[in-house]
Amino acid sequence: MEGKFAVGFKMKKIFLIMLCMVLLVTPIMAEEVFTFDNVKEYDEETQTITIINTFNLGRDIATIQLITPMEFEVPRGEVKIAELEIDLFDNTYTNAFDGMDFYDLTNKVIVDREFIYKYKTTKIIYIEDYKESCALSVNGTEVCTGIFIGTHEKEVEDWVDFDTSILYKGKITLGIFTNVQAGDNIEWVPTLFGKEIDEFASWTESLNVDLLYYWKLDEASGSVIDVVSGNNGTNDGAVPNVAGKVGTAYDFEFADADNIKFDTSVGVPASISMAGWIKVESFVGASFQLFLAKDNNLIRSWNLGVYQPAAAGFIAFQAAGTQTITNTGDINAGQWHHVGLTFNDATNTVEYYLDGVNIQTIANAGVPNPANSNIFMGWREHTSHVPFDGVMDEWGIWGRILGDAEMEALYNGGDGLTWQGSFLLDTCACPGATEDWEINMTDNCNITSACDLTSGSLSFVDEGWTICDAAIDTTNMGDPGNNAVLYLNSSCVITVD
């Protein structure tokens, strides 16, 4: 009996030793099955998570580095809300990706969002090349056209759907893509390698993304201020401080060739968007009138204006001598219209927007000259200045392609938006002097216009939030309470007297 017991005991010891050897010698198989023994370490300076397997005596499995900012401003629509670099140290790893949680930081609730991982790569596209050819017509007007001269290759970034069921050894750059909605302020928490990564991060929807220049056109005199980049303008004749779409605006006269020259000579991003308000006073004197142009006497990059073949006008864009004109969407004299345009460098296409609606896409639009030159409002410096006759207000230029929802937001149902550090929609209606103002916090509204209640009081009811970004004068102010938040932006000044 003792001999049998001894033999059995030795066999158990041998089995345990062999099991330990399997776990030590073949860690990849164990990691593909088990994740409960993984732990994480976080380096805040580099925004890097290290995944460590404790059963393998503290061996590093992978690192996960957040490339994008911890608080990431993103545009609206189907976009990338985060970028990660994962470096796997083993040959393979299965099922490293195990869901994602999303938290609405404004309303303090969990939300459902569909998302997808994509990996970063590149692809080759072919861009058509044109050269500008100009000649004088019989009446002495310069006519320019774009002549096709060939194509050139361009390597561009590309994002491809990623199979999350397996990772392979080495580094890979992944993007997380989802449908960003208006007003989003969302924290995302993934589970990777069996660990909840709550050190990462959040996104905020914003029209500020890649906003290069913005002219509110609210000045009464002096320089025309770019509130984003300081590319201020010199006014040559346009009348300031006239009634605008939002606040005040500038009035340009065709006969006087009024214009504004912005001081800084700038290049052109690969893709651009432009948007602003115009009110044509008349189509006299020319069939083409300019809103914005980037050119000088030697370099013509692009022109954006209105072409008037009949009673109403169409939006027109010219680049490298190639002019594209919409054939839909009337611009009528005496009426405010919101005009928008996007140019996609990767596809060489222009998309036109009128009053918040995408009205037309035109291919082979010509490639803007990338050389530095000035931006003009109301005419171009090149021969045949084609000045504008009318009023303009609230113009911006972005170094990216705005989406349909963003152009619609700028139009804002015909009321327009203005820039006050961001594009906030004034959705809290000030009742006016002597009135009490009770804000229902469930409305989640923004205060962007000054409100003088004089003898009226300010109070809050229910749960939710309000963003204050303007001056408020009141005789008494109530407490928002424990279940509501009053956000005070830099422009918010509440005076109680």
Residue, then its C-alpha position, 0 to 999 in steps of 0.5 A: m500500500e505504501g508503495k502504491f501511495a508513493v507512486g501515485f503521489k509522484m505521478k501527481k507531482i510530475f503532472l503538476i510540474m508538467l502543467c506548470m511547464v506548459l503554462l510557462v513554455t506556451p504562454i500564447m495559448a494561455e493568453e488566448v484563453f484566459t485574461f483574468d490574470n492580466v493587469k494594467e499599468y498606466d503612464e499618464e505622460t505618454q498616455t500609454i497602458t501596459i498589459i501585464n500577465t501575472f501568471n507568467l511572472g509579470r511578462d508584458i503582453a502589449t502596450i496601448q497608446l492613445i494618440t489623440p488628445m484626452e479631450f478630443e474635439v471632433p466634427r459632427g457625423e461619421v468620424k474618428i473619435a479616437e486613435l490608438e497604437i497597439d503594440l503586441f509582443d506575442n505572435t498572436y492574441t485572440n479576442a483582445f477586444d471586448g466591448m465599449d461603454f459610453y457615458d454622456l458627461t453632460n447629462k451624467v448617463i450611460v448611452d448606446r452608440e454603435f462603433i467600429y474599429k478601423y486600421k490606418t493605411t495609405k492608398i494611391i489616388y490620381i489627381e487631374d492637373y489643369k493649367e490656366s489659359c486666359a484671353l481677352s474676349v471681343n468686348g475686352t473682358e478676360v476669359c480664363t479656362g482650365i486646360f487638362i494636362g494630365t494626372h499625378e499620383k498622391e498618397v493619402e491616408d486610408w482607414v479600413d475595417f479591422d477584424t477584432s477577433i485576432l491581433y498579430k505581433g507588432k504595432i498597428t494604428l487603430g481608429i474608433f469611428t462612430n456617428v458624432q451627434a450635435g452637442d456630444n460630450i462623451e467619454w468612451v471606456p473600452t475593454l481590451f485584453g480583459k481590462e477596462i481602460d477607464e484612463f481614456a478619454s472623451w470627445t466633444e462635438s465642435l464646429n471649431v475643428d480645423l476652423l482657420y479664419y472667422w470674420k463676424l463682420d460686426e465692427a463699426s470701424g477700423s480693422v476687420i477682425d478675424v476672431v480665430s487666427g488674427n488674419n485681420g483685414t483692411n477695409d477699402g470702401a465697404v460700409p460697416n455696421v449695417a444691419g446683418k443676419v447676426g448683429t451687424a454686417y458690411d455693405f459692398e458697392f459694385a460701382d465703387a469696387d469695395n473690398i476687404k483685403f486680409d493682411t496675411s498671405v496664406g497657402v491652401p489646405a488640401s481640402i477646404s470649406m467656406a460658408g457665410w451669409i450674403k444679400v445681393e442688392s443687384f446683379v448690375g454690371a457683371s454676370f459674376q460677382l465675388f464673395l471671397a477670393k484668394d489671389n493676387n496679380l500673379i497667383r489665382s487660387w480660387n474664387l467663390g461668388v454668384y453667377q447670374p445668367a438670368a433673373a436669379g443667381f447660382i453659386a460659382f467656384q473657380a480654381a485653376g481657371t476651371q469654373t464650376i457653376t450650380n444649375t439649381g438653387d436660386i439666389n435672389a436679390g434683396q434676400w439673405h442666403h447662406v452660402g456654403l462650399t466644400f472642396n475635396d482635394a482627394t476626389n477633386t470635387v466641389e459640393y455646393y450648399l444653399d440655405g443649409v441644403n446640399i444642392q449639387t456635387i460637381a467633379n473635376a473642379g480644378v485644383p487651387n494653386p497652393a502658393n501663398s496669396n491674400i484673401f479678399m472679400g468682395w472682389r479679387e485683385h486679379t484683372s477684371h475684379v468682378p466686385f460684389d454688390g450687396v451685404m455680407d455677414e459671418w464668413g468662415i473658412w475651414g481646413r477640412i470638409l464640413g458635413d451636411a449636418e454642419m452646414e445645416a447647423l450654420y444655417n440654423g433654420g435661417d437665423g444663423l450662428t455666430w462664433q463666441g469661442s465656439f458656435l453656440l446656439d442661443t436656445c434660452a430665450c431672455p424674457g426681457a427687462t422687469e420679467d422673471w426668468e425661470i430656466n427649465m434645466t431639462d431643456n439643456c439650453n445655451i445662453t449666448s445673448a446678453c440678458d438684462l432682467t433689470s428688476g426681474s429674478l433668475s431661477f432654475v427648476d428640474e434636472g439637467w444643465t444650462i451653459c452660460d456664455a453671455a452677460i446676465d443682469t438680475t436682482n436675484m439668482g436662485d440655486p440650480g440645486n444638486n441635480a442640475v449644473l450651470y456651466l459658466n464659460s469665459s464670456c459669462v458674467i452674472t451680475v446680481d444687484 
